[in-house]
């Protein structure tokens, strides 16, 4: 029997995890990624990987790469849901400090770029950079994938290229990209020994929302890998091309679009230095420690994003073209569910496609079973994140 040919549009966390998961099942996938390289643009900083994301990564990755992921992540912790006002007075917590770590329910924090490099390890030429998928055409026995510079044939196309996906618009034109009316400016500060001397421990660990005036929220989050990078890579993946990342505090300033001062070119066209100035100006009357975090941040790494979401569409007939991750169920950042849901998609779809490859399920039935299960947990994740945005970011009521 001919091997199953799988094409993946998008080399982000979800698409690469799927490629790794399929490889564990003996199926090679070709990943088409629009970026010129894994490091060609800034895509964010830390990611919380919860117990479901951890299990999905363990299912997709070779054991050595999963151990590398753990060693380059923070120590296990129990999210506490701590929040503060802009004077750094605690205003809420879901769990008390010192809650014992339950490994089965605990989370870790990874660096997005590091995780992507780990997910790329061993995939070699199966990832084709600089190839943006623009659409596809159904054939009698497969899919013809169109990308910049050429075409490719596959038995299955998995669309995993994010909220702006062109192929998703073709496959599911009913999927709605929801603009929450919120914008965000992101930055980070090196968490060196000097900074550890003045940042209180209660601001480190999980995400720490700071609720300010005029519906402005500053979300802080630390990344502190449990093991030195060189040591971890040497132990688990010697020779792997993984860039060392040092400890840092990530911050995201979120507010309704109208609260951001004009930058001349507009928020999303503004250069990093102008964006850093905007963040400093909007928090100039906040607690001095918060101002210090922004002041000491790497100005050139500041960037802006719109806060958007994609609610899960109603059920659609399964076919040879399916969807994964943010392109079909993008949550808001509240709760950190986006990467975890994409990882769960990857592990589940890899298993179902393996069932089809081995003849245990018909291919279309396998994809349909994946989509039915995915819609259920993804809808819950997106709904929770929209409700969370109304509480943490004080967004206007958002449709589900």
Secondary structure by P-SEA (a helix, b strand, c coil): cccbbbbbccccaaaaaaaaaaaaacbbbbbbbcccccccccccccccccaaaaaaaaacccaaaaaaaaaacccccccccccccccccccccccccccccccccbbbbbcaaaaaaaaacccccccccccccccccccccbbbbbcccccccccbbbbccccccaaaaaaccccccccccbbbbbbcccccccccccccccccccbbbbbbcccbbbbbbbbbbcccaaaaaaacccccbbbbbcbbbbbbbbcccccccccccccccccaaaaaaaaaaaaccccaaaaaaaaaccccccccccbbbbccccccccccccccccccbbbcccccaaaaaaaaaaaaaaaaaaaaaaccccaaaaaaaaaaaaaaaaaaaaaaaaaaaaaccccccccc
